Amino acid sequence: MTERIPTYAEFWPFYLREHALPSTRWLHFLGTSLGVLTAGAAVATGNASLILPAVVSGYGFAWVSHFFVEKNRPASFKYPLWSLVSDFRMAGLMLLGRLDKHLARAGVRDEDDQSGGHLQPVPIPVRTQHRRHDR
């Protein structure tokens, strides 16, 4: 039996190494986003029946990514609270485009992935002035 990781500071790099493949991280991001949106809808509408789908989407996408993509065991089985915190942390860093340095420090290299596991900025088109043609 392996020893438990004693601190969150040591857990975070372990968590990132368990999510080394970009597709695993993206499935986590998708599941977390759907889970948050569904939970928000449950709160906004007062519909408690949406809580279960929120949890299922959050964990479902994550577990599928581990079993079928990353081919490892989800860290949430052994470290449920730290995994939950880390999932939101990873999603936030992906959203802000700041995950690269954390991955590098953890020893995760994305040889084939140019995005580094984060969202790429979307170019915003410059609005052109349209002249009104009076008739």
C-alpha positions as CSV (number, residue, x, y, z in Angstrom):
1,M,0.0,0.0,0.0
2,T,1.4,3.4,-0.9
3,E,1.8,6.1,1.7
4,R,-0.6,9.1,1.7
5,I,0.6,12.4,0.4
6,P,0.9,14.6,3.6
7,T,0.4,18.1,2.3
8,Y,-1.6,19.8,-0.4
9,A,1.6,21.5,-1.7
10,E,2.9,17.9,-2.5
11,F,-0.5,16.8,-3.8
12,W,-0.9,19.5,-6.5
13,P,2.0,18.3,-8.7
14,F,0.9,14.7,-8.2
15,Y,-2.6,15.7,-9.3
16,L,-1.2,17.4,-12.4
17,R,0.8,14.4,-13.3
18,E,-2.3,12.3,-13.0
19,H,-3.8,14.6,-15.6
20,A,-0.9,14.6,-18.0
21,L,-2.9,14.2,-21.2
22,P,-4.6,17.3,-22.5
23,S,-7.8,15.4,-23.4
24,T,-8.1,14.3,-19.7
25,R,-7.8,17.9,-18.6
26,W,-10.4,19.1,-21.2
27,L,-12.8,16.4,-20.1
28,H,-12.4,17.5,-16.5
29,F,-12.9,21.1,-17.6
30,L,-16.1,20.2,-19.5
31,G,-17.5,18.1,-16.6
32,T,-16.6,20.8,-14.0
33,S,-18.2,23.5,-16.2
34,L,-21.4,21.5,-16.7
35,G,-21.5,20.6,-13.0
36,V,-21.2,24.2,-12.0
37,L,-23.8,25.4,-14.5
38,T,-26.2,22.6,-13.5
39,A,-25.7,23.4,-9.8
40,G,-26.2,27.0,-10.5
41,A,-29.5,26.3,-12.2
42,A,-30.6,24.2,-9.3
43,V,-30.0,27.1,-6.9
44,A,-31.5,29.7,-9.2
45,T,-34.6,27.7,-9.8
46,G,-34.9,26.0,-6.5
47,N,-35.0,22.7,-8.3
48,A,-33.1,20.2,-6.0
49,S,-33.5,17.4,-8.6
50,L,-30.7,19.1,-10.6
51,I,-28.2,18.4,-7.8
52,L,-27.6,14.8,-8.8
53,P,-27.1,15.6,-12.5
54,A,-24.6,18.3,-11.4
55,V,-22.6,15.8,-9.4
56,V,-22.8,13.1,-12.1
57,S,-21.6,15.4,-14.8
58,G,-18.7,16.7,-12.7
59,Y,-17.5,13.2,-11.7
60,G,-18.7,11.4,-14.8
61,F,-16.6,13.2,-17.3
62,A,-13.6,13.1,-14.9
63,W,-13.8,9.4,-14.2
64,V,-14.3,8.5,-17.9
65,S,-11.2,10.6,-18.7
66,H,-9.2,8.6,-16.2
67,F,-10.4,5.1,-17.0
68,F,-10.5,5.4,-20.8
69,V,-8.1,8.3,-21.7
70,E,-5.4,8.6,-19.0
71,K,-5.8,4.9,-18.0
72,N,-5.2,5.6,-14.3
73,R,-7.3,5.7,-11.1
74,P,-8.9,9.0,-10.2
75,A,-7.2,10.8,-7.4
76,S,-10.6,11.5,-5.9
77,F,-10.8,7.9,-4.7
78,K,-8.0,8.5,-2.2
79,Y,-8.0,12.3,-1.8
80,P,-11.6,13.4,-2.4
81,L,-11.4,16.9,-0.9
82,W,-8.0,17.8,-2.4
83,S,-9.1,16.4,-5.7
84,L,-12.2,18.6,-5.7
85,V,-10.2,21.7,-4.9
86,S,-7.6,20.8,-7.5
87,D,-10.2,20.2,-10.2
88,F,-11.5,23.8,-9.7
89,R,-8.0,25.1,-9.5
90,M,-7.0,23.4,-12.7
91,A,-10.2,24.6,-14.5
92,G,-9.5,28.1,-13.3
93,L,-5.9,28.1,-14.5
94,M,-7.0,26.6,-17.8
95,L,-9.6,29.4,-18.2
96,L,-7.0,32.1,-17.4
97,G,-4.3,30.4,-19.6
98,R,-1.9,30.0,-16.7
99,L,-1.7,26.2,-16.4
100,D,1.5,25.9,-18.4
101,K,3.9,26.8,-15.6
102,H,2.2,24.5,-13.1
103,L,2.4,21.6,-15.6
104,A,6.1,22.3,-16.3
105,R,6.9,22.4,-12.5
106,A,5.1,19.1,-12.1
107,G,7.1,17.6,-14.9
108,V,4.2,17.3,-17.4
109,R,5.2,17.9,-21.0
110,D,2.7,18.3,-23.8
111,E,4.9,17.3,-26.7
112,D,2.0,17.1,-29.3
113,D,-0.3,19.7,-27.8
114,Q,0.3,23.3,-28.7
115,S,-2.3,24.7,-26.3
116,G,-0.5,23.6,-23.2
117,G,-3.8,22.4,-21.8
118,H,-5.3,25.9,-21.5
119,L,-7.8,27.9,-23.4
120,Q,-6.4,29.9,-26.3
121,P,-7.4,33.5,-26.5
122,V,-10.1,34.1,-29.1
123,P,-9.4,37.0,-31.4
124,I,-12.1,39.6,-31.1
125,P,-13.0,41.1,-34.4
126,V,-12.5,44.8,-34.7
127,R,-15.8,46.5,-35.4
128,T,-15.8,48.5,-38.6
129,Q,-17.6,51.7,-38.9
130,H,-20.7,51.2,-41.0
131,R,-22.1,54.3,-42.6
132,R,-25.7,54.7,-42.8
133,H,-27.0,55.4,-46.2
134,D,-29.9,57.8,-46.0
135,R,-32.4,57.2,-48.8
